[in-house]
Amino acid sequence: AKLPDTQIVDDCFAGKIGGKGLARPAYEKMLARSAPSIEKLRQWQKDGSLPLLRLPARTDDLAQMQDVAADFRKRFANVVVLGTGGSSLGGQTLCALNDRGFGPQQGAPKLWFMDNVDPDTFGELFERLEPESTGFIAISKSGGTAETLTQLLIVLDWYEAHYGGESAAEHVLAVTEPKSNVLRRLAERYGIKTLEHDPKVGGRFSVLSLVGLIPAAIAGLDIARVRKGAAAVLGATLKATNPADSAPCVGAAVSIALQQEQGLDVTVLMPYVDRLAYFGMWYRQLWAESLGKNGKGTTPIRAMGTVDQHSQVQLYLDGPNDKMFSVMIADTAGGGGRVLPEKIAQEKELAYLAGRTMGDLLDAEARATAATFAKNGKPVRLFRIPTLDEESMGALLMHFMLETIVAADLLGVDAFDQPAVEQGKILTREYLGKMGG
């Protein structure tokens, strides 16, 4: 099947761009080293030891997610997702397909993703919401995330103050691992319905599970098509007899070889699509938290086209030569917006816009930026997206999850743990314990 997105890496090679481009032999060697990753992925998918790889083909859980979403859509004008990191970013990424920042689509509630504990923001939210018409989804894989539990306790207190304790159960859904933990015990005490977060699906890899798909369904997206797009990318990699036939292996090999051969320690993801803004944030966590171990990894940066042409590209072109670029372009040429009238040509400085659309301008700027990186010897790959919808978004999500897993293998690190994060959690508890009453 034809994949809904295309990755083009030609402008990452020295033969094409010179400068910091990658020598073909170094790339071929790195790509060959990714072959065992495909074998490992096949085995994990076959024996179910990495449930992430079983999610794209799953259909048995769709009805439950759609039922929950239908209930929330019917009863609530606002739905607040309580969670941080992977418990929030996947849902935000998917929901951005339907909410461009101007509010929800007809018939859908407004979704709010509260992924921080700034009291000013949280206080303002509660000033604006009506308890009767608001639903909450508290997501914590471990059930012990301090930020999420703090948020939930405030929500429970809010309902206690308005109605007495019982009513919280009508408004709150919890998602956590199927074991005894603080979130589950709180849910039991208040009679809150709890759905199970697979313990073997890490938060930053959970977007294709109920963690990302329930908010997506509430926003009115076709969640089966999200998985269909993911399945296409996963299937292509599992069927690959050569790593060159796997786009995620190609992406990982280019990225890690550029770091090791050319010292490119920074990777910039630059979508020319507003609806991929949260995708960039999701990718940033995935790549950083999966690879940044034992002194290894590359630093992910999310830029946005065209905005960052006016704020970051000066640095990218003329600053430290330590970056590779991934430019994402949707197919907006020849469409996308109203045609600018020919009478504009009366201003000769604007003649180049006459008869063009805003989509033409966006496409031209995206291609021009990528070409400028290449002309200046900066490795750049392109992602061409004919139509950004549930299927192509699912494909992009799976591409980058697989690319990250393969990159971790190439670096010799565990993609699925995050040991350094725990130190901060321990100190946080210590500082709270020492605060005056």
Secondary structure as GFF3:
##gff-version 3
##sequence-region A 1 437
A	DSSP	beta_strand	6	8	.	.	.	ID=ss1
A	DSSP	three_ten_helix	10	12	.	.	.	ID=ss2
A	DSSP	alpha_helix	14	17	.	.	.	ID=ss3
A	DSSP	alpha_helix	24	33	.	.	.	ID=ss4
A	DSSP	alpha_helix	35	47	.	.	.	ID=ss5
A	DSSP	three_ten_helix	51	54	.	.	.	ID=ss6
A	DSSP	alpha_helix	62	75	.	.	.	ID=ss7
A	DSSP	beta_strand	78	82	.	.	.	ID=ss8
A	DSSP	alpha_helix	86	95	.	.	.	ID=ss9
A	DSSP	beta_strand	110	114	.	.	.	ID=ss10
A	DSSP	alpha_helix	119	128	.	.	.	ID=ss11
A	DSSP	three_ten_helix	131	133	.	.	.	ID=ss12
A	DSSP	beta_strand	134	139	.	.	.	ID=ss13
A	DSSP	alpha_helix	146	163	.	.	.	ID=ss14
A	DSSP	three_ten_helix	165	167	.	.	.	ID=ss15
A	DSSP	alpha_helix	168	171	.	.	.	ID=ss16
A	DSSP	beta_strand	172	176	.	.	.	ID=ss17
A	DSSP	alpha_helix	182	190	.	.	.	ID=ss18
A	DSSP	beta_strand	193	196	.	.	.	ID=ss19
A	DSSP	three_ten_helix	203	205	.	.	.	ID=ss20
A	DSSP	alpha_helix	210	218	.	.	.	ID=ss21
A	DSSP	alpha_helix	223	239	.	.	.	ID=ss22
A	DSSP	three_ten_helix	243	245	.	.	.	ID=ss23
A	DSSP	alpha_helix	247	262	.	.	.	ID=ss24
A	DSSP	beta_strand	266	271	.	.	.	ID=ss25
A	DSSP	three_ten_helix	274	276	.	.	.	ID=ss26
A	DSSP	alpha_helix	277	291	.	.	.	ID=ss27
A	DSSP	beta_strand	299	302	.	.	.	ID=ss28
A	DSSP	three_ten_helix	307	310	.	.	.	ID=ss29
A	DSSP	alpha_helix	313	318	.	.	.	ID=ss30
A	DSSP	beta_strand	323	330	.	.	.	ID=ss31
A	DSSP	three_ten_helix	342	346	.	.	.	ID=ss32
A	DSSP	three_ten_helix	348	353	.	.	.	ID=ss33
A	DSSP	alpha_helix	358	375	.	.	.	ID=ss34
A	DSSP	beta_strand	380	385	.	.	.	ID=ss35
A	DSSP	alpha_helix	390	411	.	.	.	ID=ss36
A	DSSP	alpha_helix	419	434	.	.	.	ID=ss37
###
